[in-house]
Amino acid sequence: MNFCLQCGTKFEPDARFCKECGFDKNTVITTAEIKPMLADVPLVIETSQSPPLNPATHPKTTEPQRFSSQPISQPVKTSEPLKQKKRMNVWIWFILILGVLGAASWFLYPMFLNSDHKSPAEIASNIIITENSNPVSLMDQELAKQKTKGQNQSKSENATNQKEIETDETSENNLTSKVLLEVGRKEEPKNKNPKNPAKLALKKPTMITRITTDHYNDGMGTPRGGMIKIIDKNNNVIGSYKAFGKTGKNGTPSAKWIAEPNIMLEKGTYFIYDSEQATWSKTFIGGNGFIIVEGYEIE
């Protein structure tokens, strides 16, 4: 038996079972087990009781097909996996739609809560409900903002104008003052410790606004300012004034002593003393102390 009686597949050499359906070729099939087959399919049945066929009446074939008593049935591939795949795709789409709806609800629900359940008419007219339930239009809000902005701008302009007025007044006062006495401004402050005070001669009554002395002191300067004193020709003390230190040449600390007496002196000769003459810079010729006296004449 070289062909399977159940499916018609050719047996492998020395094989007992069919590789397609697993039929055992040693199985004996009886006529009682054979069921009618299709009319157009020739059947050749071999039984243990059937007489041998006459070679003269039946031509010899290469190999007759043998069938078992079981009906011939080809394996039918069902569409169950395809149906399962379609069902799986439907479920995947259903889950995706649910996820999209959930995400949209997550984002839109807080916006719905924050909208305070405004009516379409309120939204269309751009009206905002305040805490006092008084409707305020966006136009009114914009006008209020512009009004506040204008007030702030006016305050800023007023402050700027006031500052300019103060600056102009200060500048006017500075312009009325002029240098009345200047010694050593163009010289290097290499020398110090003048022996005599600075001499100031006035031809008219004069307001003394500022006196500046130099204490370069070999680049060391001084720890702080000192005192500047004015004496008349009769050795009368007109006044003693506190001088504050200011950074001088090359960043020298407290090298400039500045006093602002703001005192009116009558016509005459005066002498100006410095409280620390040992560090007071002086000229190379004449040995006069570095000094600048500023003020203006009074008519």
Order of alpha helices (4+ residues) and beta strands (2+ residues): alpha-alpha-beta-beta-alpha-beta-beta-beta-beta-beta-beta-beta-beta-beta-beta-beta-beta
